[in-house]
Amino acid sequence: MARIKPFKGVRPPKDLVESVASRPYDVLNSEEARKEAQGNEKSLYHIIKPEIDFEIGFDEHDPAVYDKAVENFNKFQKNGWLKQDTKENYYIYAQTMNGRTQYGFVVAAWVPDYMEGRIKKHELTRRDKEEDRMKHVRCNNANIEPVFFAFPDNEALENIIRKETSKVPEYDFVAPDGFGHTLWVIDNEDTIKEITSEFAKIPNLYIADGHHRSAAAALVGAEKAANNPNHTGNEEYNYFMAVAFPASHLKIIDYNRVVKDLNGLTPEEFLKKISENFIIEDKGTDIYTPTKLHNFSLYLGGKWYSLTAKPGTFDDQDPIGVLDVTVSSDLILRDILNITDLRSDKRIDFVGGIRGLEELKRRVDSGEMAFALALYPVTMKQLMDIADSGNIMPPKTTWFEPKLRSGLVIHKLDD
């Protein structure tokens, strides 16, 4: 059962939230963060991307950078740019994109639930990325940024969302990217107890996005427990911050592929090989979007094609075999192009669907890439089925948007 609790959030005053809040650390590089934070000493980038306070090119993994994060976190609190709530609360966080809003609970999730597999993952993590975030959590003694969870729909929790979001929010603003962010503080004790109780009925939570942050936060919590001879299990470090959304609120966006060459084939030979496993329809020059599972969009030589996988080329009874990323990786990338390692092969690149299929066309038309392949998005059910089966999704399968805004709430590990 999912064990969560409220916590004393560290948050910006209402009039400073837009200055403090930032995009997550892992969706932009150091130079982009430097540019976004320019002229804004209150930007959270000074804590989550503290290398921007050093000269350009300074090693972001240098110990001095982590020290600067701590210095800046302390400075933000001293200056009143971040203040801690006096009591333990839950929070509801809403994100709005293209007129659609999703509502999640900001909670403290229990570290043993992650370590023992009740918080389920669907992606592999890299140890170097885990270690970077572990250092960041350790030195600040806080989860500065939340992780992104999903949970099976629960009517009682939906009713709480409806009731609480009818009230005046604490924060309500539109970020520079055009996405809306709204936050409500839940400080009523009866409501807090009901949220805790309802989550306790949910067997599993699922990491939607933020596998490295989840691993880092949980590993630091477990590390603190192991190093404390008086450990009781009730300490704040036994919990890490997450925003948990009902699964039906979330929509996974397509994650598409662009490839540099045809492995020595002519376009005609390439299409002929594809036709062995796919029904090909020429769609002309107008952009074609995949319409359903096992339907793909191919852009090659200035034209769009619909590819529909033939019966027998996929296994709808297998949580991995049903995925279009598996079908395309096996039958096109591996069998025709000899691309076998999606994580490291330099011949392939990946484009999040938030950029639109126009971006695929642009990269092929420019001559940079030979062709583009657009996939029908994975569903939340597929993601949860894979996590439940103990399997791992192939690389670059899911893209969630909007990303959680960082800096709305922070969780300290000592209080």
C-alpha positions, 0 to 999 in steps of 0.5 A: 500500500502507498505510504505518504505523508504531508510535510512542511513545504519550503516555498516562495512568497506569493509575489516571488513565485514567478521569479523563483520557479524554473524548468527542471534541471534536466531539460536544459543545459548550463548555457540555457539555464544561464540565459534564462536566469540572466538578471534574476538573482532569485531564479531557482537555477542558482540552486539546481544549476549552480554552475551558472554562477561560475565562468562558462565551461566550469565543470558542473560536477566540481565540488565547488558547484555543489557547495555553491548550491548549498550557499545559494539555498541558504541565501534564498532562505535568509533573504525570504525568497523561500520560506518554510510552512509552519505545519505539515500540509499537502498541496495540489498542483495543476498544470495547464497546456493547450486548454487541458489541465491535470491535477496532482497531489504534492506529497512526501513518498516513503523511501522503503516503498521505492526500495521494495518495489511498491513505487514502480519504475519503467526505465533504466537509470544511469549510475552517473546521473544518479550520483550527481543528483544524490550529491545534490540531495545530500549537500542541500539535505533537501529534495529541491525538485519533485519527481513525477508519479502516477497512480490508478484513479481513485474517486475519493481523491478526485472529489478532494481535487474538485473540492480544493481547487474550487478555492482561491489558489496560493499560486496561479501564473503562466510560465514563459513557455505558455503553460499554466501552473496553479497551487493550492495549500491543503492545511485542513487536518480532516482533509489531510487524514483523508488523503493519507488514508486514500493513498494507503488503499492504493497498491502501487505508485508509478514513476512517470518521469524523473527516474534519476531523481527518484533513485537519488532521493530514495538512495540518500534516504536509505543511506541516512537510515543506515548511518543513523544508529538511532533510526526509527523509521519516522524521520523526515529523511525516510520520505522524498517529494513527489507530485502524484497524478491520477493516471487518467489526468496524464497524456503521454506525448509521442517520442519520434525518431530521425535517422541519418542514413539508409544503411547503404540502401536506396529509398526504393530498396528501403521502402521495399524492405519495409513492405515485408512487414508493413502496409505502406500508403503514400500520403503525399506532401501533407504531414501525416500523423499516426492514427492508432496503435501499430500505425506509423508515419514515415517521412522520406524524400519529401513525402509522407507514408503511412506504415501499418504493421502487418498481423503477426509482427507484434504481440498484443499479449506481451507488455513489451511486444505490444509497444510500437517502439518495440515493433519499429526498433526490431523490424526497421531500425535493427533488421533493416538499418542495423541500429541495435543500441538506441542509447549510444548509436550516433546514427539516430536521434530522438524528437519529443512530440511537443516539437510537432511533426514539422520538426521531423520534416525540417531535420530531413529536408535540411539534409541532416537526416535521411528519414523520420519515423513518428510513433503513436504515443504510449498509453498510461495503461501500457506504462503501468502494465510494463511496470507491473510486469517488472519489465523495462521500456525500451529507451526513448519511449515516453515523453511527458509534457508539461514538465513539473515546474521546480521551486513551487515547493521544496522538501527538507530532509531534517524537518 
